[in-house]
Amino acid sequence: MANRTQKWILHQIRCFRKNTASAPVLPFTEVLVPELVSEILQELQITFRERIYTPFVTLCVFLWQVLSEDHSCREAVARWMAFRIAKGGPPCSPDTNPYCRARKRLPEKLFQLLAQKVGRCVQQSIPEAWLFHGRRVKSVDGSTVSMPDTPANQKAYPQPKSQQAGVGFPLARLVVIFCVASGAALEMAIGPYKGKQTGENALFRTLWNSLEADDLLLADRYYCAYADIALLQQRRVDVVFRKHHRRHSDFRRGQRLGKYDHLITWQKPIQRPAWMDEETFDALPKELTLREIKFTITEKGKRAKEIILITTLLDAEVFTKQELADLYNIRWRAEIDLRSLKSVMEMDVLRCKTPEMVRKEIWTHLLAYNLIRTVIAKAAEAYKRRPYEISFKGAMQTINCFRDFMLMDLKNQWYAELLKAIAYHTVGDRPGRYEPRARKRRPKPYKLLQVPRNEARKRKPGKTYD
């Protein structure tokens, strides 16, 4: 039995190498290699036949699809067909059904593991100078994405109650952990927008295994809870959270460390949280010694003028108040990274019509995002910059322009010029800049659809839809 299993694995590897010899590659060849995909498929015990859309080819075409401006299956298949002809091979069919079936065959776990491994690879390769006191800093934040209004999507990710049936769209909630130094997405949780244990805190707790000892976690006030801080400390994870608005602050009490900087003691809550079992609750410490600091933001355009932080970094000589204030200020990069995922990569409105394919589409976006972050990190290191100084949109545009030419002729010169062009597009440092949250361009004067489309079709032309 062991010999048969070994022969089967060797046969799969030979077939995989044969089919990926002429497979498309992107400017991420140092990270996304066929061997990595083959290794994960072997772990998942996934078999495949010799066909045009092998797992690696399907993955690359899917990445093409999410990185393109069109995002359609038709364009992705046409690009793959053009690549095969340019390489001297026979053209594939322009029919999108074989490609869609190939995407469906690939397990969701493959996309998830690839995105996670690429993200960790980016984090592990960052220089020591990008760390905070030699420690990895991570940030967590959440958002939502919508998807086509199909019965399957509505069942898995119901639309908000504020929207009428047949008018709204299914909504999924995402919680992502980012590496602050590189901007890479390290882990993600996907859940419905509404329902029990579907909030940001509940989804975040499912990601705790991805946190490592001596990590430093940044988050807004939504995550600042006694039980969460205590459990994270048990994992040797330090936190810098904004204080929850329901907690009272009195800087006249506690051990004074400086102006608006003191040590305080939080008592264990009497009532057990609904999500926690009794055994875990009983094991929580009776009290927590935390550090509370307050600083003022004077820049125009900021929402808050005074910020109060809660942190487990108690040594005021090692971690000064100003350092912690500056550290929390860069938590905003998590918002920027989410904007890059949703707006720049256009992940805010998904295209797939089943929950499983929706999750695959989300993980493929995350994989493409991390691959772009890999190139940005290399460009930043080569040209003495920090990744957050380089425009993500500029990097994505440059990669898309270089992509087709690099596919035809992979040379070191192409990659060197790609890094140089990416490093050139920096983000301007404009402190105090304020932009009103309003659009000048007026939308077209179409009425809003207030009833299901099938019902609207039955009405006479010119009749309102509300």
C-alpha positions as CSV (number, residue, x, y, z in Angstrom):
1,M,0.0,0.0,0.0
2,A,2.9,2.4,0.8
3,N,4.5,1.7,-2.5
4,R,1.3,2.4,-4.4
5,T,0.9,5.7,-2.5
6,Q,4.5,6.7,-3.2
7,K,4.1,5.9,-7.0
8,W,0.9,7.9,-7.1
9,I,2.6,10.9,-5.5
10,L,5.5,10.7,-8.0
11,H,3.1,10.4,-10.9
12,Q,1.3,13.5,-9.7
13,I,4.5,15.4,-9.4
14,R,5.6,14.4,-12.9
15,C,2.2,15.4,-14.4
16,F,2.3,18.7,-12.5
17,R,5.8,19.6,-13.7
18,K,4.9,18.7,-17.3
19,N,1.7,20.8,-17.3
20,T,3.4,23.8,-15.6
21,A,6.4,23.9,-17.9
22,S,4.5,26.2,-20.2
23,A,2.1,27.7,-17.5
24,P,1.7,31.4,-17.2
25,V,3.8,33.2,-14.6
26,L,3.5,36.6,-13.1
27,P,6.2,38.9,-11.7
28,F,6.0,36.9,-8.4
29,T,8.1,33.9,-9.5
30,E,10.3,34.0,-6.4
31,V,7.2,33.4,-4.2
32,L,4.4,31.8,-6.2
33,V,6.2,28.8,-7.7
34,P,4.6,25.6,-9.0
35,E,6.3,23.6,-6.3
36,L,4.5,25.5,-3.6
37,V,1.1,24.8,-5.3
38,S,2.1,21.1,-5.7
39,E,3.1,20.8,-2.1
40,I,-0.2,22.1,-0.9
41,L,-2.2,19.9,-3.2
42,Q,-0.3,16.9,-1.9
43,E,-1.1,17.9,1.7
44,L,-4.8,18.2,0.7
45,Q,-4.5,14.9,-1.3
46,I,-6.0,16.5,-4.4
47,T,-5.6,14.6,-7.7
48,F,-5.8,16.0,-11.2
49,R,-5.6,14.8,-14.7
50,E,-3.5,16.1,-17.6
51,R,-5.6,18.8,-19.0
52,I,-5.3,22.4,-20.2
53,Y,-6.5,24.0,-17.0
54,T,-4.1,22.4,-14.5
55,P,-4.3,23.7,-10.9
56,F,-1.4,26.0,-11.3
57,V,-2.7,27.3,-14.7
58,T,-6.2,27.8,-13.2
59,L,-4.7,29.7,-10.2
60,C,-2.6,32.0,-12.5
61,V,-5.6,32.7,-14.7
62,F,-7.7,33.5,-11.6
63,L,-5.0,35.9,-10.5
64,W,-5.1,37.5,-13.9
65,Q,-8.8,37.9,-13.5
66,V,-8.7,39.7,-10.1
67,L,-5.8,41.9,-11.2
68,S,-7.5,43.1,-14.4
69,E,-9.7,46.1,-14.8
70,D,-12.5,44.0,-16.4
71,H,-12.6,41.1,-13.9
72,S,-14.6,38.9,-16.3
73,C,-14.0,35.2,-17.0
74,R,-14.1,36.0,-20.8
75,E,-11.1,38.3,-20.6
76,A,-9.1,35.9,-18.4
77,V,-9.7,33.0,-20.8
78,A,-8.8,35.2,-23.8
79,R,-5.5,36.3,-22.2
80,W,-4.7,32.6,-21.5
81,M,-5.4,31.7,-25.1
82,A,-3.2,34.6,-26.4
83,F,-0.4,33.4,-24.1
84,R,-0.6,29.9,-25.4
85,I,-0.5,31.1,-29.0
86,A,2.5,33.4,-28.3
87,K,4.4,30.5,-26.8
88,G,3.9,28.5,-30.0
89,G,1.3,26.2,-28.5
90,P,-2.2,25.3,-29.7
91,P,-5.0,27.8,-28.7
92,C,-7.5,26.8,-26.1
93,S,-11.2,27.2,-26.6
94,P,-12.6,30.7,-25.9
95,D,-15.4,29.1,-24.0
96,T,-15.3,30.0,-20.3
97,N,-17.1,26.9,-19.0
98,P,-13.9,24.7,-18.8
99,Y,-12.1,27.5,-16.8
100,C,-15.1,28.0,-14.5
101,R,-15.3,24.2,-13.8
102,A,-11.6,24.2,-13.1
103,R,-11.9,27.0,-10.6
104,K,-14.8,25.1,-8.9
105,R,-12.7,21.9,-8.7
106,L,-9.9,23.6,-6.8
107,P,-10.4,23.4,-3.0
108,E,-11.0,26.6,-1.1
109,K,-8.2,25.6,1.3
110,L,-5.7,25.9,-1.5
111,F,-6.4,29.6,-2.0
112,Q,-6.4,30.2,1.8
113,L,-3.1,28.4,2.5
114,L,-1.4,30.1,-0.5
115,A,-2.5,33.6,0.7
116,Q,-1.4,32.9,4.3
117,K,2.0,31.4,3.2
118,V,2.8,34.3,0.9
119,G,1.8,36.8,3.7
120,R,4.1,35.1,6.2
121,C,6.9,35.0,3.6
122,V,6.6,38.8,3.2
123,Q,6.6,39.3,7.0
124,Q,9.6,37.1,7.6
125,S,11.7,38.8,4.9
126,I,11.4,42.4,6.3
127,P,14.7,44.0,7.5
128,E,15.3,44.5,11.2
129,A,15.1,48.3,10.8
130,W,11.4,48.1,9.9
131,L,10.5,46.5,13.3
132,F,9.4,48.3,16.5
133,H,12.1,47.8,19.2
134,G,12.9,44.5,17.4
135,R,9.2,43.3,17.6
136,R,6.7,42.5,14.9
137,V,3.7,44.9,14.9
138,K,0.4,43.7,13.6
139,S,-2.9,45.5,13.2
140,V,-6.5,44.2,13.0
141,D,-9.5,45.8,11.4
142,G,-12.8,44.7,9.8
143,S,-14.9,45.6,6.8
144,T,-17.7,44.2,4.6
145,V,-18.1,43.1,1.0
146,S,-21.2,42.6,-1.1
147,M,-22.0,39.9,-3.7
148,P,-24.6,38.9,-6.3
149,D,-28.1,38.5,-5.0
150,T,-28.6,34.8,-5.5
151,P,-30.6,32.4,-3.2
152,A,-27.4,30.5,-2.2
153,N,-25.5,33.7,-1.3
154,Q,-28.5,35.1,0.6
155,K,-28.7,31.9,2.7
156,A,-25.0,32.0,3.6
157,Y,-24.6,35.8,3.9
158,P,-28.0,37.3,4.5
159,Q,-28.5,41.0,3.6
160,P,-29.1,43.5,6.4
161,K,-32.6,43.8,7.8
162,S,-32.7,47.5,6.8
163,Q,-32.9,46.4,3.1
164,Q,-36.1,45.1,1.5
165,A,-36.1,41.6,0.2
166,G,-35.2,41.5,-3.5
167,V,-33.6,44.9,-3.4
168,G,-30.5,44.5,-1.2
169,F,-27.5,42.4,-1.7
170,P,-25.9,39.6,0.5
171,L,-23.2,41.0,2.8
172,A,-20.2,39.3,4.3
173,R,-18.0,40.6,7.1
174,L,-14.2,40.4,6.9
175,V,-11.6,40.7,9.7
176,V,-8.0,40.9,8.6
177,I,-4.7,40.9,10.5
178,F,-2.0,43.0,8.7
179,C,1.7,43.2,9.1
180,V,2.3,46.9,9.8
181,A,5.9,47.0,8.5
182,S,5.1,45.5,5.1
183,G,1.4,45.9,4.7
184,A,0.9,42.2,4.0
185,A,-2.3,40.5,5.0
186,L,-1.4,37.6,7.4
187,E,-4.8,36.1,8.2
188,M,-8.4,36.7,7.5
189,A,-11.8,35.5,8.8
190,I,-15.0,35.5,6.8
191,G,-18.5,35.4,8.3
192,P,-22.0,36.7,7.8
193,Y,-22.8,40.3,8.5
194,K,-25.5,39.5,11.0
195,G,-26.2,36.7,13.5
196,K,-24.7,35.4,16.7
197,Q,-20.9,35.3,17.0
198,T,-20.5,37.1,13.6
199,G,-19.2,40.5,14.9
200,E,-15.6,41.7,14.5
201,N,-14.6,40.6,17.9
202,A,-15.9,37.0,17.4
203,L,-14.2,36.7,14.1
204,F,-11.0,38.1,15.4
205,R,-10.9,35.5,18.2
206,T,-10.8,32.8,15.5
207,L,-7.5,34.2,14.2
208,W,-5.6,34.2,17.5
209,N,-3.6,31.1,16.6
210,S,-1.9,33.2,13.9
211,L,-0.5,35.5,16.6
212,E,3.0,34.6,17.9
213,A,4.7,35.3,21.2
214,D,6.2,38.8,21.5
215,D,3.9,40.2,18.8
216,L,2.5,43.7,19.3
217,L,-1.1,44.2,18.3
218,L,-2.7,47.5,17.3
219,A,-6.5,48.0,17.2
220,D,-9.3,50.5,17.7
221,R,-11.5,50.8,20.7
222,Y,-13.9,48.1,19.5
223,Y,-11.3,45.4,20.6
224,C,-10.5,46.9,24.0
225,A,-12.1,44.5,26.4
226,Y,-10.8,42.9,29.6
227,A,-11.2,39.3,28.6
228,D,-9.6,39.8,25.2
229,I,-6.6,41.6,26.7
230,A,-6.1,39.0,29.4
231,L,-6.3,36.1,26.9
232,L,-3.9,37.8,24.6
233,Q,-1.4,38.4,27.4
234,Q,-1.6,34.7,28.2
235,R,-0.3,34.2,24.6
236,R,2.5,36.7,25.3
237,V,0.9,39.2,22.9
238,D,1.2,42.8,23.9
239,V,-1.5,45.3,22.8
240,V,-1.9,49.0,22.1
241,F,-5.6,49.6,21.9
242,R,-7.7,52.8,22.0
243,K,-9.7,52.9,25.2
244,H,-13.3,51.9,25.0
245,H,-15.6,54.9,25.3
246,R,-17.6,53.3,28.1
247,R,-14.6,53.2,30.4
248,H,-13.9,56.2,32.7
249,S,-10.4,57.7,32.8
250,D,-9.0,59.6,35.8
251,F,-5.3,60.5,35.5
252,R,-5.2,61.6,39.1
253,R,-5.3,58.0,40.2
254,G,-2.8,55.1,39.7
255,Q,1.0,55.2,39.5
256,R,2.1,58.3,37.7
257,L,4.7,57.8,34.9
258,G,4.5,61.3,33.3
259,K,2.0,63.8,32.1
260,Y,-1.2,62.0,31.1
261,D,0.7,58.7,31.5
262,H,0.1,56.3,34.4
263,L,-0.4,52.7,35.5
264,I,-3.9,51.6,36.3
265,T,-5.6,48.4,37.5
266,W,-8.7,46.9,35.9
267,Q,-10.8,44.5,37.9
268,K,-12.2,41.3,36.5
269,P,-15.8,41.8,35.4
270,I,-18.4,40.0,37.5
271,Q,-20.5,38.8,34.6
272,R,-19.1,36.2,32.3
273,P,-19.2,37.2,28.6
274,A,-21.7,35.2,26.6
275,W,-19.1,33.9,24.2
276,M,-16.8,32.5,26.9
277,D,-17.2,29.2,28.8
278,E,-17.1,29.1,32.6
279,E,-13.7,27.3,32.8
280,T,-12.0,29.9,30.7
281,F,-13.7,32.7,32.6
282,D,-12.6,31.3,36.0
283,A,-9.0,31.1,34.8
284,L,-8.8,34.8,34.0
285,P,-6.7,36.9,36.4
286,K,-8.5,38.8,39.1
287,E,-7.0,42.1,37.9
288,L,-4.9,43.5,35.1
289,T,-2.2,46.1,35.5
290,L,-2.3,48.3,32.3
291,R,-0.8,51.6,31.2
292,E,-3.0,54.5,30.1
293,I,-1.8,57.4,28.2
294,K,-3.5,60.4,26.6
295,F,-2.3,62.5,23.7
296,T,-3.7,65.2,21.5
297,I,-4.0,65.3,17.7
298,T,-3.8,68.8,16.3
299,E,-3.8,67.9,12.6
300,K,-6.7,69.3,10.6
301,G,-9.1,66.7,9.3
302,K,-8.7,64.1,12.1
303,R,-11.9,62.9,13.7
304,A,-10.7,62.8,17.3
305,K,-8.8,65.6,19.1
306,E,-7.8,63.6,22.2
307,I,-6.8,59.9,22.1
308,I,-6.6,57.7,25.2
309,L,-4.7,54.4,24.8
310,I,-4.6,51.3,26.8
311,T,-1.4,49.2,26.5
312,T,0.4,46.3,28.2
313,L,3.8,47.9,27.5
314,L,4.3,49.2,31.0
315,D,8.0,50.3,30.9
316,A,7.9,54.1,30.3
317,E,11.7,54.3,29.9
318,V,11.8,51.7,27.1
319,F,8.5,52.6,25.4
320,T,8.0,56.3,25.7
321,K,4.6,58.0,25.5
322,Q,5.5,59.7,22.2
323,E,6.6,56.4,20.7
324,L,3.3,54.8,21.6
325,A,1.4,57.8,20.3
326,D,3.3,57.6,17.0
327,L,2.8,53.8,16.9
328,Y,-1.0,54.1,17.3
329,N,-1.1,56.8,14.6
330,I,0.1,54.2,12.1
331,R,-2.8,52.0,12.9
332,W,-4.6,54.0,10.2
333,R,-2.5,52.0,7.7
334,A,-4.8,49.1,8.3
335,E,-7.7,51.3,7.0
336,I,-5.5,52.2,3.9
337,D,-4.7,48.5,3.3
338,L,-8.4,47.6,3.5
339,R,-9.1,50.4,1.0
340,S,-6.4,48.9,-1.3
341,L,-8.1,45.6,-1.1
342,K,-11.7,46.8,-1.6
343,S,-11.3,50.0,-3.7
344,V,-8.1,49.6,-5.7
345,M,-8.5,45.9,-6.3
346,E,-12.3,46.3,-6.6
347,M,-13.1,43.6,-4.1
348,D,-16.0,45.5,-2.5
349,V,-18.4,44.1,-5.0
350,L,-17.7,40.4,-5.8
351,R,-18.9,38.5,-8.9
352,C,-19.3,34.8,-7.9
353,K,-22.8,33.4,-7.4
354,T,-22.2,30.7,-4.8
355,P,-20.8,31.0,-1.3
356,E,-17.9,28.7,-1.9
357,M,-16.8,30.6,-5.0
358,V,-17.3,33.9,-3.2
359,R,-14.8,32.8,-0.5
360,K,-12.4,31.6,-3.2
361,E,-12.7,35.0,-4.9
362,I,-12.0,36.7,-1.6
363,W,-8.9,34.6,-0.9
364,T,-7.6,35.0,-4.4
365,H,-7.9,38.8,-4.0
366,L,-5.9,38.4,-0.7
367,L,-3.3,36.3,-2.5
368,A,-2.9,38.8,-5.3
369,Y,-2.7,41.6,-2.7
370,N,0.1,39.8,-0.8
371,L,2.0,39.1,-4.1
372,I,1.9,42.8,-4.9
373,R,3.1,43.5,-1.4
374,T,6.0,41.1,-2.0
375,V,7.2,43.2,-5.0
376,I,6.6,46.4,-3.1
377,A,8.8,45.2,-0.2
378,K,11.6,44.2,-2.6
379,A,11.4,47.6,-4.3
380,A,11.4,49.4,-1.0
381,E,14.4,47.5,0.3
382,A,16.3,48.0,-3.0
383,Y,15.7,51.7,-3.1
384,K,16.0,52.6,0.6
385,R,12.3,53.2,1.2
386,R,9.6,51.9,3.5
387,P,6.7,49.9,1.9
388,Y,4.1,52.4,3.2
389,E,5.9,55.2,1.2
390,I,5.2,53.4,-2.1
391,S,1.8,53.7,-3.8
392,F,-0.1,50.4,-3.9
393,K,-2.2,51.5,-6.8
394,G,0.9,52.7,-8.7
395,A,2.6,49.3,-8.0
396,M,-0.5,47.4,-9.2
397,Q,-0.7,49.5,-12.4
398,T,3.0,49.0,-13.1
399,I,2.8,45.2,-12.6
400,N,-0.2,45.0,-14.9
401,C,1.7,46.9,-17.6
402,F,4.9,44.9,-17.3
403,R,3.0,41.6,-16.9
404,D,2.4,40.7,-20.6
405,F,5.9,41.5,-21.7
406,M,7.5,39.6,-18.8
407,L,5.4,36.6,-19.8
408,M,7.0,36.6,-23.2
409,D,10.6,37.2,-22.1
410,L,11.6,36.6,-18.5
411,K,14.9,38.4,-18.0
412,N,16.5,39.9,-14.9
413,Q,16.5,43.3,-16.6
414,W,12.7,43.3,-16.8
415,Y,12.4,42.6,-13.0
416,A,15.0,45.2,-12.1
417,E,13.2,47.9,-14.2
418,L,9.9,46.8,-12.6
419,L,11.2,47.4,-9.1
420,K,12.7,50.7,-10.1
421,A,9.4,51.9,-11.6
422,I,7.4,50.8,-8.5
423,A,9.8,52.5,-6.1
424,Y,9.4,55.7,-8.2
425,H,5.6,56.1,-7.4
426,T,5.7,57.2,-3.8
427,V,2.9,58.5,-1.6
428,G,3.1,62.2,-0.8
429,D,3.7,63.2,2.8
430,R,1.0,65.8,3.3
431,P,0.4,66.4,7.1
432,G,-2.7,68.4,7.8
433,R,-4.3,67.8,4.5
434,Y,-8.1,67.8,4.6
435,E,-10.4,66.5,1.9
436,P,-14.2,66.8,2.2
437,R,-16.0,63.4,2.1
438,A,-18.1,64.4,-0.9
439,R,-18.1,63.8,-4.7
440,K,-18.1,66.6,-7.3
441,R,-19.0,64.3,-10.2
442,R,-22.8,64.0,-10.3
443,P,-24.3,60.5,-10.9
444,K,-26.6,59.8,-13.8
445,P,-30.2,60.7,-13.0
446,Y,-31.6,57.2,-12.7
447,K,-34.2,56.3,-10.1
448,L,-33.3,53.9,-7.4
449,L,-34.7,50.4,-7.6
450,Q,-37.0,50.0,-4.6
451,V,-38.7,46.8,-5.6
452,P,-37.4,43.4,-6.9
453,R,-36.3,43.6,-10.5
454,N,-38.9,40.9,-11.6
455,E,-41.7,43.0,-10.2
456,A,-40.3,46.2,-11.8
457,R,-40.2,44.6,-15.3
458,K,-44.0,44.0,-15.1
459,R,-44.7,47.7,-14.6
460,K,-45.5,50.0,-17.5
461,P,-42.6,52.2,-18.9
462,G,-42.4,55.6,-17.2
463,K,-43.9,54.3,-13.9
464,T,-41.8,54.9,-10.8
465,Y,-40.2,52.0,-9.0
466,D,-40.6,53.2,-5.4
